[in-house]
């Protein structure tokens, strides 16, 4: 997926927010010029997460700030953990615990500071909606069938806070068979190893980094360990728009779970804004481009 004009507008908004919230007032214009110039000079044939990565690296160089959303990530994790017990009970009481956990995990994708700053009420509202709404694109029956066959699962996490909801799904899949991959370093509010520990995820399953410094999982950044897991996993589950943007044309079957949070992705997948998606990227056939 390439970077569209609307993506550029979103990136510029992020640059403004980052500058206003992290840079002393007397330095803000200078830093913002650097970030916006970096966006303007980016290669728009690349997916948006690659452009975002360059912007965060410029911020790091200009200011020394490694994790501008650290406090927000901790707060969203704390808030999500407050829902965990209630949601676990809801899953246990449901007629189809795996389906319910999957819906809750997709609802958790609302926690995305690259798109919005979700308030607690909106998170609760989105969970309620996900439990009753139909998926706009629904490969969840096939995903459940594949999971029922056993085998190893690679789970690509997205955001901090959201991974508390992912943990509930992983518990239904079977934590002993799941390897979860997170970002290699902080970018936006994406989950890292420290966030996985804070959420309790690393206490129930193996957690590795993909090697990515971008808010996605671009192939050129994969570690050898991650590449092996990706190639050998029986099922790959990918959470969030950023992972979809960087993996949507990958050469193996991947199940993408996310909420459509912008018009670009709505057009890309052919589903309404704010809808819930369980999409399968078909494995390419031999000889396909």
NORBELDA-V360900 format. One record per helix or strand of 2 or more residues. SS is the DSSP state (helix for helix, strand for strand). FROM is the first residue (numbers start at 1). TO is the last residue. If there is no record, write none. Layout:
SS_FROM_TO, SS_FROM_TO
//
This chain:
helix_5_22, helix_25_40, helix_48_63, helix_70_93, helix_97_110, helix_120_132, strand_137_138, helix_140_148, strand_153_156, helix_162_173, helix_175_177, strand_178_182, helix_193_199, helix_201_203, strand_206_209, helix_219_221, helix_224_232, strand_235_239, helix_241_247, strand_254_259, helix_263_269, strand_276_281
//
